[in-house]
């Protein structure tokens, strides 16, 4: 019988939606095992016991899975960023494809639909165009560091479930080599000068975040050092030395915020070198089709895997079967990337977004691309749709946050006159829930599904679903 703090031999048969190994006891009771993968046989300790499931940690791998690989990162298992780095990438794709299928079937009730394999990422490492690192005076001591004197300076990534604990990252395998160099240079520079780190407890201190943004298809690299206040002499010297060491950098900015919220969003931005922004294209320079260019400012949102964005948007556009006479709504449009990308294929596009800063970025991107048939409005999506302001639009593309759609939005869509609804989501669970509501009145049905792996080495998966109107 399973009890807390008891040891058991478990055979891992599957992965959960959060990347934990699943073992079944007596063919029905589920045990979730951190860092276990399908095919593993492990000795595990039960750390938590509930009426219908348990959680466990590995004590010993008795028989490793044939798909188990050695993680490249020394921080694997402590840092929460790459939960699947110990799983062969081909198997990651298989698992993610299956997770989409399970969500659509179990949550959405969609049984008889074809779900293809997730579109793979050509480069499953070094793919992120943005990394955000936190300064902290509460460094996480890993096992190898336990005998060393306690340090009160760290620059890296959060330990899962710990608010202030930061792992001092030397090399992250999700960002480029030059970005890792910038990370280490920045830590050494401020650490040797004994510069203070901001604390939410005392609401004092200077250093807050380091954000590195690097274009993949344009030669551009931004370093954004975020601090509590602006110290021109200190930061300008840092910028000069940094650029001398890494001439690939095209702009350096110092963002400041005195907010207590530990969020890397600037109240003010001081440009120390370059233009203060970078640009990016969705496809490489040799791409023969329409390849819009986007302005990325310190506070701008942009998908973090550039080389997969084109694949994601291409799938959405293909599912929409866009024609020159189409009028398309782009809801949750963000900085306007989808709207501008499809603009050459349709008559007009209207992007709708609640966040004013995103609409400001979207309008800047319109100017960049001299796109005449796209416009943007700031509005709550629920209010916009319930106000029937979409009269002559015949197709809609949705890309909501992870939490998905408000039920009222699903209700409006379920009785709308749209020919096609394209739903892009980074959370197949909430997406499946919403699709069930939209299709509940039987005015729409699922037409196509395509998962896209935007986040290799993690359990996250992006998914595109098209709905088509039922003829009555």
N, C-alpha and C positions, 0 to 999 in steps of 0.2 A: 504493500500500500504506500502511495506517495505521501510523504510528509515533509514539511519544511526542514532544511538542514540534513536531509538524508541523501545518500548517494545511489545512483541507479545507472545501469547500462542502457543507453538509448540509441536507436537507429534512426537517422534523419532521413525523412522521405520527401520533404518539400521545403519551400521557403515561404514565409509570411509576406504580406504586403509591405512590411517594414524591414525585410531582409533578414529575419531571424529564422534559424532552422526549426523545422516542425518535426516532432516525434509523436507517435501515437501509442498510448499504453492501453492494452486490452482493446485495440482497434477503434477506440472512440475518444478516450481522454487525451487532450492535446497538451503537449509540453513545448514551450518556446525556448530555444537554446541560442543564446547570443554567440555569434561568430561560428556557428555550425552551418554546414552546407549539405545539400542532398548527397547521399552516399556515404557520409561519415557514420562511423560507429564510435560513440563517445561514452566515457564515464563522466557523469555530470552531477552537480550538487543542486538540489531544489532550493531556490532562493525565495520563492513566493508560491503560495498555494491558495487557489480559489476553488469555488465549487465546480466550475466547468473547465478550468485550465490551470496550468502551472508555468512558472518561469524557472530557468536553470542556467548555470554557467558551467563551462567545460573544466573538468579537472585534468582529464587526459584524453587524447585522441587514440582510441584503441585500434582503429582501422581507418585510415584517411580515405576520403572520397577520391575517385579517379579524376574528378574535376577540380580538386583542391590545388591551388598554386601558391607559391611563396610570395607574399606581398612585398613590393619594392620599398614601400615607405616604412621607416623605422618607427613611426608613430601609430601604425595600424593597430586598432584595438583600443586605443586611448582616445585619439581624435575621432570625432563622429562623422567626418566628411566622407570617407570611402568605405562604407560598410561591406562592400562586395569585392574588395581588392584581392581576397583570397579565393575567388571563384573565377575559373576560366571564362574569358570574355564571350566565347560562343555560347556557353551555358548561361551567362548573364542575359544574353539576348533571348534565349529560350524561356528563361524564368520570367522576364519582363513581358514577353508576349503572352505567356500563360496568365500573368497577373491581370492583364487587360481583359482577357477572355473570362476569367473568374469573376471580375467585377461586373462586367456586362451581364453575365448569366445569373449570378447570385443576387446582386443588388438591383439590376435593371430588369431582370426576367427575360432577357433577349437570348433565346436558345438557338434558334436556327439562323445564325448569321455567320458569314465567313470572316475570320480574323487572321490576316496574314502575319508573318513574322515581322517583328519590329525592324525598322530600317537602322542598320548598324552605323556607328560612327567610324570613319576611316582612321581616326587617331584617338584611341581610347584613353590616352594619357596626354598631358600638356595641351588640353583643348580649351580651357577656360579663358575668356577674354577679360574677365574681371575677378580679382581676389581682394577680399576685405579682411585685414588683420587688425587685431585689437592689442593695444598696450595694456599692461596690467602690472600691479605691484604684488600680485598673488599668483606666483608661478607654480604650475603643477609639477610636482616632483615625480618623475617616472622611477621605476624600480632601480634602474642603473644609477640614479642620482641620489639615492637615499642617504648615502654616506657623505655627500658633499655639503658644504655650508649652505644654508638657505639663502636664495637670491630673491631680491624684491623687484626684479625688472624682467619682464617678458614681453615678447612681441610675437603673436601667433594666432592660434585658433582656440575656440572655446572647448572645454571638456563638456561632453553631454551631461545635462542635469545639474551643472554647476554654474551659477550666475557669473562669478568673477574669475574663476580658475581658468588660466590660459596656458596652453602648451606652447613652449618656446620652439617654434617651427624653424628648422634650418633649410629644409627642402620639401616643397610640396609638389607632388607629381601631377597635379592638375594644372599647374601654370608653367610658363616657359622658364628656361634656364636664366635668362636675363632678369625675369621677375624675381626669381629666387635670389639672385645677386643683389637686387635692389632691397629686398627684404632684409638680408643680413647686413648690408651696408647701413641701412637706416637704424637697425637695432644698435650696431656698434657705435655709430655716431652719437646718438642721444644717450646711450648708456655710459660712455666714457666721459661725457660732459655732465653726468649726474642730473639730468633733466627730470623733473617730477612728472608723475603720471596721474591723470585725473581719477578721483575717487568719488563715487556716488554717495558714499557715507559722509564725507566731509565737504562735498561740493567744492573741491579745490584740486589743484594740480593742472598740469599743462597738456601732456600728450594723450591723445584719445585713439585715433585710428590711422592706419596706413591703407590706402586703396590704390591698387595698381590696375589700370585699364589698358589693354593692348589690342590694337586692330590686327586681324588676321589677314585681311585682303587689301589693306592700305598700310603704308609705312608710317605708323603713328603709335605713340606710347605715352600715356599720362601717369604721372605720379601725383597723388593727392595726399598730403599729410594733413590730418585733421587734429586741431588743437582746441583748447578751451578759449584761448585768446590769441591775438596776433603779436608776435615778437619778430619784427622785421629783420633785425641784425642776425639773430640766431637762425631763422629759416632761410634767409638769403644765402648765408654761408653754407648751410646744408645743401641748398639747391646747386650752388656753384660746384662744390666738391662732388656731388652726385652726378651731375652732367659730365664732368670731366672723367669720371670713372665709367659712366654708361652713356656714350654719345648717341645711342639709339633713342634716348628719351626726347620727345618732341615738345612736351609741355610739363611744367611743374606748377601745381597750385597748392595754396594753403587754405583749406576750408576751416572755418571756426564756428563753434556753437557753444553757448553756455547753458544749454538745456540739460536737465538732469537725466533725461532719457538717453540710454546708451544705444543710440541709433546713429549710424554714419550718414546723417543728412545735414547739409550745411545751412547755416543761417546767413553767413557771409563767405565770399570766396575772394582770395587775393591771388592774382596771377603773377608768378615769379619769373616764369620763362615760357616763351611760346605763346600760343593763342588762347590758352585756357580751356581748350576743348580738343577732342580728336574726332576723326570721321571714320566711318566703316562702310563697306559694301557687303551685300549679301553673298556675292559670288566672287571668285577670283577674277583678275583683270582680263584673262583670256575668254571669259564667258561671253557668248555671242548674243544673248538675249538682253532684255531690259535689266539693268543692274544699278538700281538707285543707290545713292550715297546718303548716309545719315550722320547728323551731328550728334556727338555724345559729350554732354557737359558733365561736370562732377555729380550733379544730382539726377542725371537722366537714367531712365530704365532702358536696358537693352538686353535681349536674350544672351545668356552667358556663353553659349557654344555657337560661334559664328558659322562654322562649317556645316552645322546641322540646321541652321535657320532656313537656308535655301531649300533644303529637303522638306522641312516641315511646311513652309509656305507653299511650295510647289504641290504638295499633297492636298492642301486645303483648296488651292486654286483649281486643281484638276477635279476634285470632288464637286466643286461648285459649278463646273461646266460653264465657265464665264463666257459671255458673248458681248459684242460691242453695244448691244441695246440694253444691257443689264444696268440697273441702278442698285447699288449694294450698300447695305448698312454694315459698318464695322463697329461693333459694340465692345466696350472695354478696349478702346483702340490704343491706349498708352501713347507712345511717341509717334504713332502713325505709320509704323513699319509695314503692317499688312496692307493698310489702305493705299499707301503709295506703291507698294509692290504690285498690286493688282490694277493700278490705275490705267495702264496702257491696254488692258484687256476689256474694259467696260466703258459704259457711257459716263457714269459718275459714281463717286463714293462719298458717303458721309460718315465720319468717325465721331463716336460719342464716348466721353470719358468724364468721370467725376472729378479727377485730380487736376486743378488748374495748371500746375507746373508741367504735367504731361502734355496738356493741350498746347502750352507755350512751346515745348520742344517739338511737337507735331507741326505747328505752324512754321517753325524755323526749318524743319525738314522739307516742308512744301517749297519754301524759298530756295533751298539748296538744289532741289530737283526740278524747279520751274514747272510744277505739276498744276495744270489748270482745272482739272475736273474733280478735285478732291477738296473737301472742306471739313472743318472740325467744330464741334460744339461741346461746351462744358455742361454736363447734366448728370444727375442720378439716372441710371439706366431704367429703373423701375418707373420713375416719373416720366421719363421720355416715352417709353412704350405705352404706358397707360394714358398718355395724352394724345395718342394716335397721331404722332408727328411724322409718320413714316409712309404716308399715303402712296407715293409712286415708286417705292423701293420694293423690288421683287425677290431679292435674295439677302441673306444676313449671315455674317460671320461673327461668332462669339469667341472671346478668349478671356474668360473671367479669372479671378484669383482662385487659389486652391480651395477656398470654401465653397466655390460654385455659385449657383444662381439662387436668388430669392424665390420662394414658391410663387409669388405673384407674377414674377417674370416668366416662369414656366407656364403659368396659366394663360398669360397673354399670348405667348408663342404658340401654345397648343391650339388656339382658335384663330391664329393669324392667317393671312392670305399668302405668306411667302411661298415661293416655289421650292426653295431649298434653304435649309438651315445648316450651317457648318459650325460645329462645336469643337473648338480646340481647348484642350485641358492638360494640366500637369498633375491632375488627381483623378484617375479613372473611377475611384469610389464615388466622389461627389458628382462626377460627370454622369455615371450610370444612374444615380438617384434622380438627377435632373431629367435625363432622357426618358426615364420611365414616366415622369409627370407630363412631359411634353407630348409623348406618344399615347398618353392615357385615354384621350378622347378619340383616338384612332383617325385623326386627321393627318398624322405624319407617321412614317415608318423609317427604320434605320436602313440606309442604302449602302454605305461603305464605311469601313473602319481601317485606320492605318496607324499603328503605334510608331513612334520615332524616338530613338534613344538619344536624348539630349544630354544625359548625365551618366556616362560610363563610370563604373566602379561604385556607383550608388544604386539604391533600390528605386530611385525615381524614374518615371517614364512619362513622356508626352504622348497624347493620343488625339487623333483627328477622327471625328465621326460626322458623316453627312446624313441629314434627314431629308426625305422627299415627301411631297404632298401625296396623299392617297386620292385617286380619282373617284368621284362619287357620281 
